[in-house]
Amino acid sequence: MKASHQETVSEDLAIQQFIDQLDALQPCAQQQNTARFQKMYPAIERALSRKVSQKEVVSHLEKMDLKLSIGGFRAQLKAEQDRRKECGDVLPCSLCGSLLPHKSHTEKGSSLATAFNNKDLHK
């Protein structure tokens, strides 16, 4: 049996309404915050590499409607660092050219520490 033209049109309209409803859905607040953090991540890493305190960064993020505790900030930062590392999306430091985030200066193998240790200061 063939469906009537009217039934087909009615079904097409119902499907289109469903598609429109799906298109109108927005991500939850947490997903929006994650997306916002990802967009700001390069600037966050640059600030941290300049020794801006995490507390100060969190305070500025709050002004951008991204409310995070220090612990939440650290968790979000680590998650984004891991995600970018996995994707090969690394950032160079604008000051020294090494990859961000900088390793601890006391940690052996740190790009910045190595640069200072290898610098010929006897010239």
Secondary structure, DSSP 4 states (H G I P E B T S, - for coil): -PPPHHHHHHHHHHHHHHHHHHHH----HHHHHHHHHHHHHHHHHHHHHTT--HHHHHHHHHHTT----HHHHHHHHHHHHHHHHHHT--EE-TTT-PEESPPPTTSTT-HHHHHHHHS-TT-
